[in-house]
Amino acid sequence: MSNKHEIEEELEAAESRLATLCRSENGDRPNSAETVTIHPTCGDEMQSLREECSQLRIILEAMEASED
């Protein structure tokens, strides 16, 4: 089992990667009044990172609860 600090580092890295992917998905949009269709290119990886972040948060919450 990893210690709390390692899990926090993993969570930070996953959140950072997810934020980077989100920014890349939102980039390069033309400034016009026309409708723009967005085609996700990193959808699977983004979903995987969201799930990983959720699981890491649950682990951290459980660790904090056990410290009480």
PDB file of N, CA, C, O and CB in Angstrom:
ATOM      1  N   MET A   1       0.850  -1.184   0.000  1.00  0.00           N
ATOM      2  CA  MET A   1       0.000   0.000   0.000  1.00  0.00           C
ATOM      3  C   MET A   1       0.890   1.240   0.000  1.00  0.00           C
ATOM      4  O   MET A   1       1.841   1.326   0.777  1.00  0.00           O
ATOM      5  CB  MET A   1      -0.964   0.002   1.228  1.00  0.00           C
ATOM      6  N   SER A   2       0.587   2.175  -0.850  1.00  0.00           N
ATOM      7  CA  SER A   2       1.341   3.419  -0.922  1.00  0.00           C
ATOM      8  C   SER A   2       1.026   4.296   0.272  1.00  0.00           C
ATOM      9  O   SER A   2      -0.038   4.190   0.882  1.00  0.00           O
ATOM     10  CB  SER A   2       1.037   4.163  -2.223  1.00  0.00           C
ATOM     11  N   ASN A   3       1.973   5.167   0.593  1.00  0.00           N
ATOM     12  CA  ASN A   3       1.675   6.082   1.683  1.00  0.00           C
ATOM     13  C   ASN A   3       0.889   7.286   1.153  1.00  0.00           C
ATOM     14  O   ASN A   3       0.778   7.491  -0.055  1.00  0.00           O
ATOM     15  CB  ASN A   3       2.977   6.542   2.378  1.00  0.00           C
ATOM     16  N   LYS A   4       0.359   8.056   2.064  1.00  0.00           N
ATOM     17  CA  LYS A   4      -0.524   9.171   1.712  1.00  0.00           C
ATOM     18  C   LYS A   4       0.173  10.166   0.784  1.00  0.00           C
ATOM     19  O   LYS A   4      -0.430  10.660  -0.168  1.00  0.00           O
ATOM     20  CB  LYS A   4      -1.004   9.887   2.978  1.00  0.00           C
ATOM     21  N   HIS A   5       1.425  10.451   1.061  1.00  0.00           N
ATOM     22  CA  HIS A   5       2.161  11.415   0.243  1.00  0.00           C
ATOM     23  C   HIS A   5       2.281  10.933  -1.205  1.00  0.00           C
ATOM     24  O   HIS A   5       2.112  11.724  -2.133  1.00  0.00           O
ATOM     25  CB  HIS A   5       3.557  11.660   0.836  1.00  0.00           C
ATOM     26  N   GLU A   6       2.569   9.653  -1.406  1.00  0.00           N
ATOM     27  CA  GLU A   6       2.694   9.101  -2.756  1.00  0.00           C
ATOM     28  C   GLU A   6       1.362   9.162  -3.497  1.00  0.00           C
ATOM     29  O   GLU A   6       1.329   9.452  -4.693  1.00  0.00           O
ATOM     30  CB  GLU A   6       3.198   7.653  -2.697  1.00  0.00           C
ATOM     31  N   ILE A   7       0.278   8.894  -2.798  1.00  0.00           N
ATOM     32  CA  ILE A   7      -1.044   8.942  -3.421  1.00  0.00           C
ATOM     33  C   ILE A   7      -1.392  10.377  -3.804  1.00  0.00           C
ATOM     34  O   ILE A   7      -1.951  10.619  -4.873  1.00  0.00           O
ATOM     35  CB  ILE A   7      -2.118   8.361  -2.473  1.00  0.00           C
ATOM     36  N   GLU A   8      -1.060  11.328  -2.930  1.00  0.00           N
ATOM     37  CA  GLU A   8      -1.300  12.738  -3.252  1.00  0.00           C
ATOM     38  C   GLU A   8      -0.499  13.164  -4.484  1.00  0.00           C
ATOM     39  O   GLU A   8      -0.995  13.926  -5.314  1.00  0.00           O
ATOM     40  CB  GLU A   8      -0.937  13.632  -2.051  1.00  0.00           C
ATOM     41  N   GLU A   9       0.737  12.676  -4.604  1.00  0.00           N
ATOM     42  CA  GLU A   9       1.550  12.979  -5.783  1.00  0.00           C
ATOM     43  C   GLU A   9       0.946  12.363  -7.045  1.00  0.00           C
ATOM     44  O   GLU A   9       0.918  12.999  -8.099  1.00  0.00           O
ATOM     45  CB  GLU A   9       2.985  12.471  -5.585  1.00  0.00           C
ATOM     46  N   GLU A  10       0.463  11.125  -6.934  1.00  0.00           N
ATOM     47  CA  GLU A  10      -0.190  10.468  -8.079  1.00  0.00           C
ATOM     48  C   GLU A  10      -1.422  11.244  -8.506  1.00  0.00           C
ATOM     49  O   GLU A  10      -1.654  11.440  -9.699  1.00  0.00           O
ATOM     50  CB  GLU A  10      -0.575   9.015  -7.730  1.00  0.00           C
ATOM     51  N   LEU A  11      -2.221  11.691  -7.529  1.00  0.00           N
ATOM     52  CA  LEU A  11      -3.425  12.451  -7.828  1.00  0.00           C
ATOM     53  C   LEU A  11      -3.065  13.763  -8.512  1.00  0.00           C
ATOM     54  O   LEU A  11      -3.698  14.140  -9.499  1.00  0.00           O
ATOM     55  CB  LEU A  11      -4.228  12.716  -6.549  1.00  0.00           C
ATOM     56  N   GLU A  12      -2.074  14.450  -8.008  1.00  0.00           N
ATOM     57  CA  GLU A  12      -1.650  15.715  -8.605  1.00  0.00           C
ATOM     58  C   GLU A  12      -1.186  15.516 -10.050  1.00  0.00           C
ATOM     59  O   GLU A  12      -1.520  16.314 -10.926  1.00  0.00           O
ATOM     60  CB  GLU A  12      -0.525  16.345  -7.772  1.00  0.00           C
ATOM     61  N   ALA A  13      -0.424  14.459 -10.296  1.00  0.00           N
ATOM     62  CA  ALA A  13       0.058  14.169 -11.649  1.00  0.00           C
ATOM     63  C   ALA A  13      -1.103  13.841 -12.593  1.00  0.00           C
ATOM     64  O   ALA A  13      -1.128  14.306 -13.732  1.00  0.00           O
ATOM     65  CB  ALA A  13       1.058  13.001 -11.619  1.00  0.00           C
ATOM     66  N   ALA A  14      -2.055  13.049 -12.123  1.00  0.00           N
ATOM     67  CA  ALA A  14      -3.213  12.682 -12.950  1.00  0.00           C
ATOM     68  C   ALA A  14      -4.075  13.907 -13.248  1.00  0.00           C
ATOM     69  O   ALA A  14      -4.546  14.080 -14.372  1.00  0.00           O
ATOM     70  CB  ALA A  14      -4.059  11.596 -12.246  1.00  0.00           C
ATOM     71  N   GLU A  15      -4.283  14.762 -12.236  1.00  0.00           N
ATOM     72  CA  GLU A  15      -5.077  15.981 -12.443  1.00  0.00           C
ATOM     73  C   GLU A  15      -4.379  16.931 -13.414  1.00  0.00           C
ATOM     74  O   GLU A  15      -5.029  17.576 -14.235  1.00  0.00           O
ATOM     75  CB  GLU A  15      -5.330  16.694 -11.102  1.00  0.00           C
ATOM     76  N   SER A  16      -3.063  17.011 -13.315  1.00  0.00           N
ATOM     77  CA  SER A  16      -2.304  17.865 -14.222  1.00  0.00           C
ATOM     78  C   SER A  16      -2.410  17.365 -15.660  1.00  0.00           C
ATOM     79  O   SER A  16      -2.617  18.153 -16.583  1.00  0.00           O
ATOM     80  CB  SER A  16      -0.835  17.929 -13.790  1.00  0.00           C
ATOM     81  N   ARG A  17      -2.267  16.058 -15.845  1.00  0.00           N
ATOM     82  CA  ARG A  17      -2.378  15.472 -17.188  1.00  0.00           C
ATOM     83  C   ARG A  17      -3.786  15.678 -17.754  1.00  0.00           C
ATOM     84  O   ARG A  17      -3.950  15.981 -18.936  1.00  0.00           O
ATOM     85  CB  ARG A  17      -2.035  13.962 -17.150  1.00  0.00           C
ATOM     86  N   LEU A  18      -4.792  15.511 -16.901  1.00  0.00           N
ATOM     87  CA  LEU A  18      -6.171  15.716 -17.338  1.00  0.00           C
ATOM     88  C   LEU A  18      -6.395  17.172 -17.755  1.00  0.00           C
ATOM     89  O   LEU A  18      -7.023  17.434 -18.780  1.00  0.00           O
ATOM     90  CB  LEU A  18      -7.155  15.322 -16.218  1.00  0.00           C
ATOM     91  N   ALA A  19      -5.888  18.108 -16.972  1.00  0.00           N
ATOM     92  CA  ALA A  19      -6.029  19.531 -17.308  1.00  0.00           C
ATOM     93  C   ALA A  19      -5.344  19.847 -18.638  1.00  0.00           C
ATOM     94  O   ALA A  19      -5.864  20.621 -19.441  1.00  0.00           O
ATOM     95  CB  ALA A  19      -5.438  20.412 -16.186  1.00  0.00           C
ATOM     96  N   THR A  20      -4.185  19.248 -18.864  1.00  0.00           N
ATOM     97  CA  THR A  20      -3.470  19.450 -20.123  1.00  0.00           C
ATOM     98  C   THR A  20      -4.283  18.925 -21.298  1.00  0.00           C
ATOM     99  O   THR A  20      -4.381  19.582 -22.334  1.00  0.00           O
ATOM    100  CB  THR A  20      -2.101  18.762 -20.080  1.00  0.00           C
ATOM    101  N   LEU A  21      -4.861  17.748 -21.137  1.00  0.00           N
ATOM    102  CA  LEU A  21      -5.688  17.175 -22.209  1.00  0.00           C
ATOM    103  C   LEU A  21      -6.922  18.031 -22.465  1.00  0.00           C
ATOM    104  O   LEU A  21      -7.306  18.238 -23.616  1.00  0.00           O
ATOM    105  CB  LEU A  21      -6.110  15.740 -21.856  1.00  0.00           C
ATOM    106  N   CYS A  22      -7.541  18.526 -21.403  1.00  0.00           N
ATOM    107  CA  CYS A  22      -8.725  19.378 -21.559  1.00  0.00           C
ATOM    108  C   CYS A  22      -8.375  20.649 -22.322  1.00  0.00           C
ATOM    109  O   CYS A  22      -9.126  21.082 -23.196  1.00  0.00           O
ATOM    110  CB  CYS A  22      -9.324  19.733 -20.185  1.00  0.00           C
ATOM    111  N   ARG A  23      -7.237  21.244 -21.992  1.00  0.00           N
ATOM    112  CA  ARG A  23      -6.815  22.454 -22.702  1.00  0.00           C
ATOM    113  C   ARG A  23      -6.551  22.148 -24.171  1.00  0.00           C
ATOM    114  O   ARG A  23      -6.896  22.948 -25.041  1.00  0.00           O
ATOM    115  CB  ARG A  23      -5.555  23.054 -22.051  1.00  0.00           C
ATOM    116  N   SER A  24      -5.944  20.999 -24.456  1.00  0.00           N
ATOM    117  CA  SER A  24      -5.655  20.656 -25.852  1.00  0.00           C
ATOM    118  C   SER A  24      -6.945  20.392 -26.631  1.00  0.00           C
ATOM    119  O   SER A  24      -7.022  20.687 -27.824  1.00  0.00           O
ATOM    120  CB  SER A  24      -4.735  19.422 -25.920  1.00  0.00           C
ATOM    121  N   GLU A  25      -7.948  19.842 -25.961  1.00  0.00           N
ATOM    122  CA  GLU A  25      -9.244  19.601 -26.617  1.00  0.00           C
ATOM    123  C   GLU A  25      -9.954  20.924 -26.910  1.00  0.00           C
ATOM    124  O   GLU A  25     -10.684  21.026 -27.896  1.00  0.00           O
ATOM    125  CB  GLU A  25     -10.143  18.699 -25.731  1.00  0.00           C
ATOM    126  N   ASN A  26      -9.747  21.934 -26.065  1.00  0.00           N
ATOM    127  CA  ASN A  26     -10.441  23.211 -26.207  1.00  0.00           C
ATOM    128  C   ASN A  26      -9.707  24.184 -27.113  1.00  0.00           C
ATOM    129  O   ASN A  26     -10.261  25.228 -27.456  1.00  0.00           O
ATOM    130  CB  ASN A  26     -10.638  23.837 -24.859  1.00  0.00           C
ATOM    131  N   GLY A  27      -8.500  23.883 -27.505  1.00  0.00           N
ATOM    132  CA  GLY A  27      -7.693  24.806 -28.289  1.00  0.00           C
ATOM    133  C   GLY A  27      -8.094  24.871 -29.746  1.00  0.00           C
ATOM    134  O   GLY A  27      -8.884  24.065 -30.238  1.00  0.00           O
ATOM    135  N   ASP A  28      -7.529  25.848 -30.417  1.00  0.00           N
ATOM    136  CA  ASP A  28      -7.683  26.013 -31.875  1.00  0.00           C
ATOM    137  C   ASP A  28      -9.128  26.149 -32.339  1.00  0.00           C
ATOM    138  O   ASP A  28      -9.512  25.574 -33.358  1.00  0.00           O
ATOM    139  CB  ASP A  28      -7.059  24.848 -32.578  1.00  0.00           C
ATOM    140  N   ARG A  29      -9.912  26.893 -31.609  1.00  0.00           N
ATOM    141  CA  ARG A  29     -11.275  27.172 -32.069  1.00  0.00           C
ATOM    142  C   ARG A  29     -11.292  28.532 -32.768  1.00  0.00           C
ATOM    143  O   ARG A  29     -10.765  29.511 -32.239  1.00  0.00           O
ATOM    144  CB  ARG A  29     -12.291  27.146 -30.876  1.00  0.00           C
ATOM    145  N   PRO A  30     -11.889  28.590 -33.938  1.00  0.00           N
ATOM    146  CA  PRO A  30     -11.960  29.878 -34.624  1.00  0.00           C
ATOM    147  C   PRO A  30     -12.926  30.820 -33.899  1.00  0.00           C
ATOM    148  O   PRO A  30     -13.922  30.386 -33.322  1.00  0.00           O
ATOM    149  CB  PRO A  30     -12.400  29.683 -36.090  1.00  0.00           C
ATOM    150  N   ASN A  31     -12.613  32.101 -33.941  1.00  0.00           N
ATOM    151  CA  ASN A  31     -13.489  33.106 -33.336  1.00  0.00           C
ATOM    152  C   ASN A  31     -14.492  33.566 -34.379  1.00  0.00           C
ATOM    153  O   ASN A  31     -14.207  34.464 -35.170  1.00  0.00           O
ATOM    154  CB  ASN A  31     -12.672  34.314 -32.781  1.00  0.00           C
ATOM    155  N   SER A  32     -15.654  32.956 -34.378  1.00  0.00           N
ATOM    156  CA  SER A  32     -16.705  33.336 -35.318  1.00  0.00           C
ATOM    157  C   SER A  32     -18.048  32.996 -34.708  1.00  0.00           C
ATOM    158  O   SER A  32     -18.129  32.350 -33.663  1.00  0.00           O
ATOM    159  CB  SER A  32     -16.524  32.626 -36.688  1.00  0.00           C
ATOM    160  N   ALA A  33     -19.075  33.428 -35.359  1.00  0.00           N
ATOM    161  CA  ALA A  33     -20.433  33.178 -34.883  1.00  0.00           C
ATOM    162  C   ALA A  33     -20.968  31.837 -35.377  1.00  0.00           C
ATOM    163  O   ALA A  33     -22.088  31.454 -35.039  1.00  0.00           O
ATOM    164  CB  ALA A  33     -21.359  34.299 -35.328  1.00  0.00           C
ATOM    165  N   GLU A  34     -20.183  31.131 -36.165  1.00  0.00           N
ATOM    166  CA  GLU A  34     -20.639  29.864 -36.711  1.00  0.00           C
ATOM    167  C   GLU A  34     -20.581  28.760 -35.652  1.00  0.00           C
ATOM    168  O   GLU A  34     -19.793  28.815 -34.709  1.00  0.00           O
ATOM    169  CB  GLU A  34     -19.797  29.478 -37.929  1.00  0.00           C
ATOM    170  N   THR A  35     -21.431  27.771 -35.838  1.00  0.00           N
ATOM    171  CA  THR A  35     -21.431  26.614 -34.952  1.00  0.00           C
ATOM    172  C   THR A  35     -20.173  25.791 -35.193  1.00  0.00           C
ATOM    173  O   THR A  35     -19.782  25.533 -36.331  1.00  0.00           O
ATOM    174  CB  THR A  35     -22.698  25.752 -35.165  1.00  0.00           C
ATOM    175  N   VAL A  36     -19.559  25.392 -34.100  1.00  0.00           N
ATOM    176  CA  VAL A  36     -18.338  24.594 -34.189  1.00  0.00           C
ATOM    177  C   VAL A  36     -18.625  23.218 -33.605  1.00  0.00           C
ATOM    178  O   VAL A  36     -19.136  23.100 -32.492  1.00  0.00           O
ATOM    179  CB  VAL A  36     -17.147  25.284 -33.445  1.00  0.00           C
ATOM    180  N   THR A  37     -18.294  22.187 -34.359  1.00  0.00           N
ATOM    181  CA  THR A  37     -18.442  20.823 -33.873  1.00  0.00           C
ATOM    182  C   THR A  37     -17.098  20.380 -33.312  1.00  0.00           C
ATOM    183  O   THR A  37     -16.078  20.425 -34.000  1.00  0.00           O
ATOM    184  CB  THR A  37     -18.932  19.858 -35.008  1.00  0.00           C
ATOM    185  N   ILE A  38     -17.112  19.954 -32.061  1.00  0.00           N
ATOM    186  CA  ILE A  38     -15.885  19.516 -31.418  1.00  0.00           C
ATOM    187  C   ILE A  38     -15.814  17.999 -31.486  1.00  0.00           C
ATOM    188  O   ILE A  38     -16.753  17.306 -31.093  1.00  0.00           O
ATOM    189  CB  ILE A  38     -15.812  20.012 -29.949  1.00  0.00           C
ATOM    190  N   HIS A  39     -14.718  17.499 -31.978  1.00  0.00           N
ATOM    191  CA  HIS A  39     -14.491  16.062 -32.055  1.00  0.00           C
ATOM    192  C   HIS A  39     -13.391  15.706 -31.059  1.00  0.00           C
ATOM    193  O   HIS A  39     -12.222  16.009 -31.296  1.00  0.00           O
ATOM    194  CB  HIS A  39     -14.107  15.619 -33.511  1.00  0.00           C
ATOM    195  N   PRO A  40     -13.752  15.072 -29.958  1.00  0.00           N
ATOM    196  CA  PRO A  40     -12.728  14.738 -28.964  1.00  0.00           C
ATOM    197  C   PRO A  40     -11.692  13.775 -29.531  1.00  0.00           C
ATOM    198  O   PRO A  40     -12.016  12.808 -30.220  1.00  0.00           O
ATOM    199  CB  PRO A  40     -13.375  14.130 -27.719  1.00  0.00           C
ATOM    200  N   THR A  41     -10.448  14.069 -29.219  1.00  0.00           N
ATOM    201  CA  THR A  41      -9.369  13.211 -29.700  1.00  0.00           C
ATOM    202  C   THR A  41      -8.734  12.414 -28.563  1.00  0.00           C
ATOM    203  O   THR A  41      -8.002  11.454 -28.807  1.00  0.00           O
ATOM    204  CB  THR A  41      -8.307  14.047 -30.406  1.00  0.00           C
ATOM    205  N   CYS A  42      -9.011  12.808 -27.335  1.00  0.00           N
ATOM    206  CA  CYS A  42      -8.398  12.150 -26.177  1.00  0.00           C
ATOM    207  C   CYS A  42      -9.463  11.646 -25.206  1.00  0.00           C
ATOM    208  O   CYS A  42      -9.200  11.521 -24.011  1.00  0.00           O
ATOM    209  CB  CYS A  42      -7.442  13.115 -25.457  1.00  0.00           C
ATOM    210  N   GLY A  43     -10.632  11.363 -25.696  1.00  0.00           N
ATOM    211  CA  GLY A  43     -11.758  11.000 -24.845  1.00  0.00           C
ATOM    212  C   GLY A  43     -11.507   9.818 -23.931  1.00  0.00           C
ATOM    213  O   GLY A  43     -11.816   9.880 -22.741  1.00  0.00           O
ATOM    214  N   ASP A  44     -10.953   8.743 -24.467  1.00  0.00           N
ATOM    215  CA  ASP A  44     -10.711   7.544 -23.659  1.00  0.00           C
ATOM    216  C   ASP A  44      -9.688   7.812 -22.565  1.00  0.00           C
ATOM    217  O   ASP A  44      -9.869   7.400 -21.419  1.00  0.00           O
ATOM    218  CB  ASP A  44     -10.236   6.390 -24.543  1.00  0.00           C
ATOM    219  N   GLU A  45      -8.614   8.504 -22.924  1.00  0.00           N
ATOM    220  CA  GLU A  45      -7.578   8.804 -21.934  1.00  0.00           C
ATOM    221  C   GLU A  45      -8.117   9.753 -20.861  1.00  0.00           C
ATOM    222  O   GLU A  45      -7.809   9.603 -19.678  1.00  0.00           O
ATOM    223  CB  GLU A  45      -6.339   9.420 -22.619  1.00  0.00           C
ATOM    224  N   MET A  46      -8.920  10.723 -21.282  1.00  0.00           N
ATOM    225  CA  MET A  46      -9.504  11.662 -20.321  1.00  0.00           C
ATOM    226  C   MET A  46     -10.436  10.936 -19.354  1.00  0.00           C
ATOM    227  O   MET A  46     -10.415  11.208 -18.153  1.00  0.00           O
ATOM    228  CB  MET A  46     -10.266  12.780 -21.056  1.00  0.00           C
ATOM    229  N   GLN A  47     -11.240  10.030 -19.859  1.00  0.00           N
ATOM    230  CA  GLN A  47     -12.152   9.271 -19.005  1.00  0.00           C
ATOM    231  C   GLN A  47     -11.364   8.403 -18.030  1.00  0.00           C
ATOM    232  O   GLN A  47     -11.710   8.309 -16.852  1.00  0.00           O
ATOM    233  CB  GLN A  47     -13.096   8.399 -19.857  1.00  0.00           C
ATOM    234  N   SER A  48     -10.312   7.774 -18.522  1.00  0.00           N
ATOM    235  CA  SER A  48      -9.470   6.950 -17.669  1.00  0.00           C
ATOM    236  C   SER A  48      -8.838   7.783 -16.552  1.00  0.00           C
ATOM    237  O   SER A  48      -8.778   7.344 -15.403  1.00  0.00           O
ATOM    238  CB  SER A  48      -8.382   6.265 -18.502  1.00  0.00           C
ATOM    239  N   LEU A  49      -8.368   8.984 -16.890  1.00  0.00           N
ATOM    240  CA  LEU A  49      -7.766   9.864 -15.887  1.00  0.00           C
ATOM    241  C   LEU A  49      -8.798  10.338 -14.872  1.00  0.00           C
ATOM    242  O   LEU A  49      -8.496  10.440 -13.683  1.00  0.00           O
ATOM    243  CB  LEU A  49      -7.110  11.067 -16.560  1.00  0.00           C
ATOM    244  N   ARG A  50     -10.014  10.628 -15.331  1.00  0.00           N
ATOM    245  CA  ARG A  50     -11.083  11.029 -14.396  1.00  0.00           C
ATOM    246  C   ARG A  50     -11.371   9.915 -13.398  1.00  0.00           C
ATOM    247  O   ARG A  50     -11.533  10.165 -12.204  1.00  0.00           O
ATOM    248  CB  ARG A  50     -12.373  11.393 -15.166  1.00  0.00           C
ATOM    249  N   GLU A  51     -11.432   8.693 -13.895  1.00  0.00           N
ATOM    250  CA  GLU A  51     -11.675   7.538 -13.018  1.00  0.00           C
ATOM    251  C   GLU A  51     -10.523   7.343 -12.038  1.00  0.00           C
ATOM    252  O   GLU A  51     -10.748   7.061 -10.861  1.00  0.00           O
ATOM    253  CB  GLU A  51     -11.875   6.260 -13.852  1.00  0.00           C
ATOM    254  N   GLU A  52      -9.292   7.492 -12.521  1.00  0.00           N
ATOM    255  CA  GLU A  52      -8.124   7.354 -11.651  1.00  0.00           C
ATOM    256  C   GLU A  52      -8.143   8.415 -10.553  1.00  0.00           C
ATOM    257  O   GLU A  52      -7.886   8.109  -9.388  1.00  0.00           O
ATOM    258  CB  GLU A  52      -6.824   7.460 -12.471  1.00  0.00           C
ATOM    259  N   CYS A  53      -8.447   9.662 -10.920  1.00  0.00           N
ATOM    260  CA  CYS A  53      -8.520  10.745  -9.931  1.00  0.00           C
ATOM    261  C   CYS A  53      -9.595  10.444  -8.892  1.00  0.00           C
ATOM    262  O   CYS A  53      -9.384  10.650  -7.697  1.00  0.00           O
ATOM    263  CB  CYS A  53      -8.809  12.100 -10.623  1.00  0.00           C
ATOM    264  N   SER A  54     -10.728   9.964  -9.342  1.00  0.00           N
ATOM    265  CA  SER A  54     -11.821   9.635  -8.428  1.00  0.00           C
ATOM    266  C   SER A  54     -11.400   8.547  -7.449  1.00  0.00           C
ATOM    267  O   SER A  54     -11.652   8.658  -6.249  1.00  0.00           O
ATOM    268  CB  SER A  54     -13.062   9.188  -9.211  1.00  0.00           C
ATOM    269  N   GLN A  55     -10.762   7.502  -7.954  1.00  0.00           N
ATOM    270  CA  GLN A  55     -10.315   6.409  -7.092  1.00  0.00           C
ATOM    271  C   GLN A  55      -9.266   6.879  -6.089  1.00  0.00           C
ATOM    272  O   GLN A  55      -9.298   6.486  -4.923  1.00  0.00           O
ATOM    273  CB  GLN A  55      -9.753   5.269  -7.936  1.00  0.00           C
ATOM    274  N   LEU A  56      -8.340   7.718  -6.541  1.00  0.00           N
ATOM    275  CA  LEU A  56      -7.305   8.226  -5.635  1.00  0.00           C
ATOM    276  C   LEU A  56      -7.913   9.109  -4.546  1.00  0.00           C
ATOM    277  O   LEU A  56      -7.483   9.064  -3.393  1.00  0.00           O
ATOM    278  CB  LEU A  56      -6.245   9.014  -6.421  1.00  0.00           C
ATOM    279  N   ARG A  57      -8.915   9.913  -4.915  1.00  0.00           N
ATOM    280  CA  ARG A  57      -9.591  10.749  -3.907  1.00  0.00           C
ATOM    281  C   ARG A  57     -10.294   9.880  -2.865  1.00  0.00           C
ATOM    282  O   ARG A  57     -10.263  10.189  -1.674  1.00  0.00           O
ATOM    283  CB  ARG A  57     -10.614  11.697  -4.582  1.00  0.00           C
ATOM    284  N   ILE A  58     -10.920   8.807  -3.306  1.00  0.00           N
ATOM    285  CA  ILE A  58     -11.601   7.881  -2.382  1.00  0.00           C
ATOM    286  C   ILE A  58     -10.590   7.263  -1.420  1.00  0.00           C
ATOM    287  O   ILE A  58     -10.844   7.162  -0.220  1.00  0.00           O
ATOM    288  CB  ILE A  58     -12.347   6.763  -3.168  1.00  0.00           C
ATOM    289  N   ILE A  59      -9.452   6.854  -1.951  1.00  0.00           N
ATOM    290  CA  ILE A  59      -8.409   6.274  -1.094  1.00  0.00           C
ATOM    291  C   ILE A  59      -7.933   7.294  -0.069  1.00  0.00           C
ATOM    292  O   ILE A  59      -7.787   6.971   1.110  1.00  0.00           O
ATOM    293  CB  ILE A  59      -7.218   5.778  -1.943  1.00  0.00           C
ATOM    294  N   LEU A  60      -7.690   8.525  -0.513  1.00  0.00           N
ATOM    295  CA  LEU A  60      -7.239   9.564   0.418  1.00  0.00           C
ATOM    296  C   LEU A  60      -8.287   9.847   1.494  1.00  0.00           C
ATOM    297  O   LEU A  60      -7.946  10.022   2.663  1.00  0.00           O
ATOM    298  CB  LEU A  60      -6.914  10.854  -0.344  1.00  0.00           C
ATOM    299  N   GLU A  61      -9.552   9.890   1.104  1.00  0.00           N
ATOM    300  CA  GLU A  61     -10.628  10.108   2.079  1.00  0.00           C
ATOM    301  C   GLU A  61     -10.667   8.985   3.106  1.00  0.00           C
ATOM    302  O   GLU A  61     -10.855   9.235   4.296  1.00  0.00           O
ATOM    303  CB  GLU A  61     -11.986  10.218   1.368  1.00  0.00           C
ATOM    304  N   ALA A  62     -10.490   7.755   2.649  1.00  0.00           N
ATOM    305  CA  ALA A  62     -10.493   6.618   3.564  1.00  0.00           C
ATOM    306  C   ALA A  62      -9.299   6.676   4.511  1.00  0.00           C
ATOM    307  O   ALA A  62      -9.417   6.358   5.694  1.00  0.00           O
ATOM    308  CB  ALA A  62     -10.481   5.303   2.781  1.00  0.00           C
ATOM    309  N   MET A  63      -8.153   7.084   3.979  1.00  0.00           N
ATOM    310  CA  MET A  63      -6.969   7.205   4.827  1.00  0.00           C
ATOM    311  C   MET A  63      -7.163   8.284   5.891  1.00  0.00           C
ATOM    312  O   MET A  63      -6.783   8.108   7.048  1.00  0.00           O
ATOM    313  CB  MET A  63      -5.733   7.520   3.976  1.00  0.00           C
ATOM    314  N   GLU A  64      -7.763   9.403   5.479  1.00  0.00           N
ATOM    315  CA  GLU A  64      -8.010  10.487   6.424  1.00  0.00           C
ATOM    316  C   GLU A  64      -9.022  10.060   7.483  1.00  0.00           C
ATOM    317  O   GLU A  64      -8.880  10.404   8.656  1.00  0.00           O
ATOM    318  CB  GLU A  64      -8.509  11.738   5.688  1.00  0.00           C
ATOM    319  N   ALA A  65     -10.031   9.317   7.072  1.00  0.00           N
ATOM    320  CA  ALA A  65     -11.049   8.848   8.022  1.00  0.00           C
ATOM    321  C   ALA A  65     -10.446   7.871   9.025  1.00  0.00           C
ATOM    322  O   ALA A  65     -10.840   7.855  10.192  1.00  0.00           O
ATOM    323  CB  ALA A  65     -12.221   8.180   7.275  1.00  0.00           C
ATOM    324  N   SER A  66      -9.501   7.063   8.583  1.00  0.00           N
ATOM    325  CA  SER A  66      -8.895   6.086   9.496  1.00  0.00           C
ATOM    326  C   SER A  66      -7.931   6.741  10.482  1.00  0.00           C
ATOM    327  O   SER A  66      -7.609   6.164  11.521  1.00  0.00           O
ATOM    328  CB  SER A  66      -8.162   5.012   8.702  1.00  0.00           C
ATOM    329  N   GLU A  67      -7.474   7.948  10.151  1.00  0.00           N
ATOM    330  CA  GLU A  67      -6.586   8.678  11.052  1.00  0.00           C
ATOM    331  C   GLU A  67      -7.343   9.266  12.238  1.00  0.00           C
ATOM    332  O   GLU A  67      -6.750   9.539  13.282  1.00  0.00           O
ATOM    333  CB  GLU A  67      -5.869   9.785  10.295  1.00  0.00           C
ATOM    334  N   ASP A  68      -8.637   9.460  12.081  1.00  0.00           N
ATOM    335  CA  ASP A  68      -9.446  10.077  13.145  1.00  0.00           C
ATOM    336  C   ASP A  68      -9.621   9.183  14.332  1.00  0.00           C
ATOM    337  O   ASP A  68     -10.276   9.565  15.302  1.00  0.00           O
ATOM    338  CB  ASP A  68     -10.791  10.461  12.623  1.00  0.00           C
TER     339      ASP A  68
END
